[in-house]
Amino acid sequence: MIYVSSVIRHVGLTPPVIKKIKVVQTELRYLEIDEIRKLLEDIKERSFGGYVICKIALETGARWGEASNVVSSQIKNGVLGLPSKHTKNKKPRYIPISVELANLINENAPLPDATSTFRRSIDACGIDLPDGQMTHVLRHTFASHFIANGGNIVALQKILDHCSLNVTMRYAHLSPEHFKDVLKYKPEWGEVDV
């Protein structure tokens, strides 16, 4: 290896310098309670299957593809099992669900693809979303409200199936505990004479 690099230097070849591309993080958008109600109302009129998919995503944090592939056999004792073949990380996930959601799934699955219907509902409700966050806004909404309501960040990581806690930490700023602890853990330096 040393010999090869010496030859390359001798000939005058230098490897091209590749600049790192700076990726701009777009702000995560989530829906407020009134927007959730408005969206669910609109999509329910357009496609009941789309409504069920939205409810699954909003109540479990499931990705759109995971929610749209749910069938009633995945529900056991109030827990929704998302099989590895439908999850991004190819690992099964188990999420407790309400009786109401279990009944909706049992009565309506399999669910139709409702991505375009969802888009129309978002537009009809006047909800402005950053590029690339169309159906994913439901997942962001679940995560944001979970943390804002006092949910645990590590539990959220498991629910969302994030490989790294760093990915989940983008929701941490919404935690009320985060702000409450400012006064509790700030540095104490005593009084300063002026």
Protein Blocks (a to p, Z undefined) as FASTA:
>chain_A
ZZmmmmmmmnopacdddddddddddddddddfklmmmmmmmmmmmomklmmmmmmmmmno
pafklmmmpcfklpgghiacddfklpmnlpacdddddfklmmmmmmmpccddfklmmmmm
mmmnopacdehilmmmmmmmmmmmmmmnopafklmmmmnopabfklmmmmmmmpmklmmm
mmmmmccebjadZZ
